[in-house]
Amino acid sequence: MVYEIGSNTMLFEVDRASIVDISVGDIIHARGFHDAPYSWKQQDSQFMESNPDAKVFLKIKRETDGTCEAAGVTIITEGS
């Protein structure tokens, strides 16, 4: 059986080690989605500090016209 997922939102896991020195205003993007840059915010740094063991994801939404837009950072804890 095949199931089709209808969501236009994608999550890309961010390797914490690759952004250990990230600062507010720095830009991150998912490989292959250079048209959807995300500017790191103070709250993103606070989420990372408050959840040191949580997985970090860059959220990207595909618009109806086919373009993509970065929609923020999401944290998922192991117990979620």
N, C-alpha and C positions, 0 to 999 in steps of 0.2 A: 504494500500500500504506500502511496505517496501523499504527503500532506504539504499543502502550500501555505506559507506564512505570509499574511497580508500586511504586516507592519512595514512602515517606511523608515524605521529607526534601527540603526546598527550600532553595536558596541565593539570597540577595539580595545583590547587589553593593553595597558601601558606598563612597560617594565619599569618599576620604581628605580632601579639602578641607573637606567638611562636618563632619568630626569632628576637625579639627586641634587643638582645645583640649580634647578629651575627657579626663576624669579618672576614676580608679578610683571606682566607685560610681555614675557617671552612667548613665542609662538610654537605650538605643536600641531602636527597633522598626521593623519594616518597615511601610510604608504599607498599610493594610488589615488588618494583623495586630496591632492594639493590645492584644489579649488575650494576646500573647506577648512581653512586654518582656524585654530582656536587660540585666543589670547588668554594666557594663564592669569587667574585672578587671586586676590588675597584669600578668599574663602576656599579656593582649591588647596592652597598651602595649609590652611587651618584643618581641612578635612584630612589631609595626609598626616599631619601631626597628631590629630586626635584618633586616628585609626591606623596605627603603624603596621598592622598585619593584614589589613583589608586589601583586596584587589582593586586597582584603579582602572577605569575605562573611560575612553573618549567617546562621547555620544555624537553620532552623525545622523542627520535626517535627510532623506531624499525628498526633494520638493516635487510637486506635480509636474513641473516643467523639465524634470530630469536632473536638475542641478542638485548639489549637496551643500549642506550647511552644518557647521559644527554647532552642537546644541548644548555643550557643557561637559562636565566631568561627573562621573558617577562612581561611587564607592560601594563595593559589595563585600560584606564581611563573610567569613567562612560559615557562620551559622545561619546565614540568610537563605 
